Amino acid sequence: MDDYFGLEIPPGWKTGVEEVSNNVYKVELRNTNEQVAGDTSHDLKASLEKCIQAALEIDVQMKHLSKGIARARGEY
């Protein structure tokens, strides 16, 4: 699968897709910190959309966490 249905994968995330059974797909997005957003479904496009949304939420959470750590250190 090359085009991912025209969906944009967030920067820093790699996509893995495996057909684990007949028309059942395991989708994983993995970032450089080895965090994973994953889903398994018959609907490949819906799984990709779900994983992309989860990856974006992880990115937001990590930004908030980084800011909190910087504040606690007096760097922010």
Backbone as CSV, one residue per row, in Angstrom:
resi,resn,N_x,N_y,N_z,CA_x,CA_y,CA_z,C_x,C_y,C_z
1,MET,0.842,-1.167,0.000,0.000,0.000,0.000,0.891,1.235,0.000
2,ASP,0.759,2.032,-1.010,1.650,3.171,-1.154,0.992,4.519,-0.866
3,ASP,-0.261,4.678,-1.231,-0.856,6.011,-1.151,-1.636,6.262,0.133
4,TYR,-1.923,5.268,0.923,-2.662,5.419,2.178,-3.966,6.181,1.977
5,PHE,-4.656,5.932,0.863,-5.959,6.529,0.569,-5.912,8.056,0.542
6,GLY,-4.745,8.614,0.261,-4.606,10.062,0.244,-4.520,10.670,1.632
7,LEU,-4.425,9.849,2.671,-4.344,10.349,4.044,-2.919,10.803,4.345
8,GLU,-2.798,11.862,5.106,-1.481,12.384,5.454,-1.022,11.795,6.786
9,ILE,0.097,11.110,6.746,0.680,10.534,7.953,1.439,11.653,8.675
10,PRO,1.230,11.806,9.996,1.920,12.876,10.722,3.441,12.751,10.611
11,PRO,4.137,13.890,10.585,5.602,13.865,10.513,6.196,13.095,11.702
12,GLY,7.221,12.319,11.421,7.903,11.572,12.470,7.291,10.219,12.767
13,TRP,6.250,9.841,12.049,5.579,8.567,12.258,5.776,7.675,11.035
14,LYS,6.054,6.399,11.284,6.168,5.403,10.221,4.950,4.488,10.287
15,THR,4.503,4.061,9.127,3.287,3.265,9.036,3.618,1.818,8.686
16,GLY,2.980,0.920,9.413,3.079,-0.498,9.112,1.684,-1.074,8.946
17,VAL,1.472,-1.812,7.886,0.180,-2.443,7.626,0.426,-3.913,7.331
18,GLU,-0.331,-4.761,8.018,-0.200,-6.202,7.806,-1.595,-6.808,7.703
19,GLU,-1.805,-7.630,6.694,-3.062,-8.373,6.594,-2.901,-9.624,7.449
20,VAL,-3.544,-9.630,8.623,-3.358,-10.713,9.582,-4.313,-11.877,9.345
21,SER,-5.354,-11.639,8.590,-6.311,-12.663,8.189,-6.963,-12.161,6.906
22,ASN,-7.832,-12.954,6.333,-8.474,-12.554,5.087,-9.270,-11.262,5.304
23,ASN,-8.797,-10.171,4.705,-9.411,-8.848,4.802,-9.460,-8.299,6.227
24,VAL,-8.535,-8.705,7.074,-8.384,-8.134,8.418,-6.988,-7.532,8.482
25,TYR,-6.941,-6.234,8.761,-5.672,-5.512,8.697,-5.255,-5.003,10.065
26,LYS,-3.987,-5.183,10.373,-3.381,-4.617,11.569,-2.579,-3.402,11.112
27,VAL,-2.929,-2.236,11.639,-2.276,-0.985,11.265,-1.536,-0.454,12.478
28,GLU,-0.299,-0.053,12.291,0.482,0.574,13.357,1.194,1.798,12.818
29,LEU,1.095,2.872,13.572,1.935,4.046,13.348,2.887,4.101,14.524
30,ARG,4.178,4.250,14.249,5.205,4.235,15.302,6.095,5.460,15.113
31,ASN,6.338,6.178,16.223,7.189,7.358,16.123,8.613,7.046,16.567
32,THR,9.465,8.046,16.544,10.879,7.839,16.869,11.093,7.495,18.336
33,ASN,10.092,7.771,19.197,10.166,7.397,20.614,9.586,6.010,20.864
34,GLU,9.278,5.298,19.780,8.696,3.953,19.833,7.294,3.944,20.434
35,GLN,6.611,5.072,20.393,5.211,5.106,20.787,4.397,4.589,19.611
36,VAL,3.313,3.870,19.918,2.549,3.201,18.868,1.080,3.595,18.956
37,ALA,0.509,3.891,17.804,-0.933,4.034,17.648,-1.345,2.888,16.741
38,GLY,-2.219,2.016,17.213,-2.544,0.841,16.429,-4.017,0.501,16.427
39,ASP,-4.413,-0.268,15.427,-5.791,-0.723,15.301,-5.816,-1.945,14.393
40,THR,-6.797,-2.810,14.600,-7.010,-3.966,13.740,-8.471,-3.976,13.322
41,SER,-8.719,-4.096,12.030,-10.088,-3.991,11.529,-10.203,-4.559,10.117
42,HIS,-11.443,-4.766,9.690,-11.725,-5.124,8.293,-11.641,-3.901,7.398
43,ASP,-11.802,-2.727,7.984,-11.842,-1.476,7.220,-10.483,-0.776,7.327
44,LEU,-9.645,-1.001,6.328,-8.276,-0.491,6.351,-8.239,1.031,6.435
45,LYS,-9.049,1.705,5.647,-9.041,3.169,5.664,-9.469,3.701,7.031
46,ALA,-10.504,3.135,7.614,-10.964,3.573,8.936,-9.885,3.337,9.986
47,SER,-9.173,2.227,9.891,-8.082,1.947,10.830,-6.969,2.979,10.693
48,LEU,-6.620,3.301,9.453,-5.600,4.328,9.237,-6.035,5.672,9.810
49,GLU,-7.297,6.040,9.576,-7.796,7.308,10.105,-7.752,7.317,11.627
50,LYS,-8.138,6.209,12.243,-8.120,6.090,13.702,-6.693,6.202,14.244
51,CYS,-5.755,5.549,13.585,-4.353,5.593,14.017,-3.754,6.982,13.835
52,ILE,-4.090,7.644,12.752,-3.590,9.007,12.526,-4.102,9.930,13.623
53,GLN,-5.381,9.825,13.963,-5.950,10.656,15.027,-5.249,10.377,16.357
54,ALA,-5.023,9.106,16.652,-4.341,8.737,17.894,-2.906,9.265,17.907
55,ALA,-2.226,9.196,16.782,-0.852,9.702,16.690,-0.821,11.213,16.929
56,LEU,-1.776,11.920,16.360,-1.842,13.370,16.571,-2.100,13.692,18.047
57,GLU,-2.955,12.917,18.697,-3.218,13.114,20.123,-1.969,12.829,20.959
58,ILE,-1.235,11.790,20.603,0.024,11.491,21.301,0.994,12.661,21.157
59,ASP,1.098,13.212,19.943,1.990,14.358,19.721,1.611,15.529,20.614
60,VAL,0.317,15.821,20.731,-0.144,16.930,21.581,0.195,16.647,23.046
61,GLN,-0.061,15.431,23.501,0.240,15.063,24.886,1.730,15.198,25.180
62,MET,2.563,14.791,24.236,4.014,14.881,24.443,4.475,16.336,24.504
63,LYS,3.868,17.209,23.706,4.215,18.635,23.762,3.847,19.218,25.113
64,HIS,2.667,18.878,25.628,2.248,19.362,26.945,3.172,18.824,28.034
65,LEU,3.538,17.567,27.934,4.440,16.959,28.913,5.801,17.653,28.896
66,SER,6.323,17.915,27.711,7.622,18.580,27.591,7.587,19.976,28.203
67,LYS,6.488,20.705,27.959,6.354,22.043,28.546,6.274,21.969,30.064
68,GLY,5.554,20.982,30.584,5.445,20.815,32.034,6.777,20.494,32.675
69,ILE,7.561,19.658,32.035,8.895,19.323,32.551,9.793,20.550,32.528
70,ALA,9.734,21.303,31.435,10.552,22.520,31.329,10.161,23.528,32.405
71,ARG,8.850,23.682,32.652,8.395,24.600,33.705,8.898,24.158,35.064
72,ALA,8.827,22.860,35.331,9.271,22.336,36.633,10.770,22.572,36.834
73,ARG,11.502,22.605,35.769,12.939,22.860,35.845,13.262,24.341,35.836
74,GLY,12.245,25.180,35.656,12.466,26.615,35.597,13.006,27.076,34.261
75,GLU,12.837,26.263,33.222,13.366,26.579,31.898,12.340,27.272,31.027
76,TYR,11.107,27.341,31.451,10.055,27.858,30.580,9.385,29.047,31.199
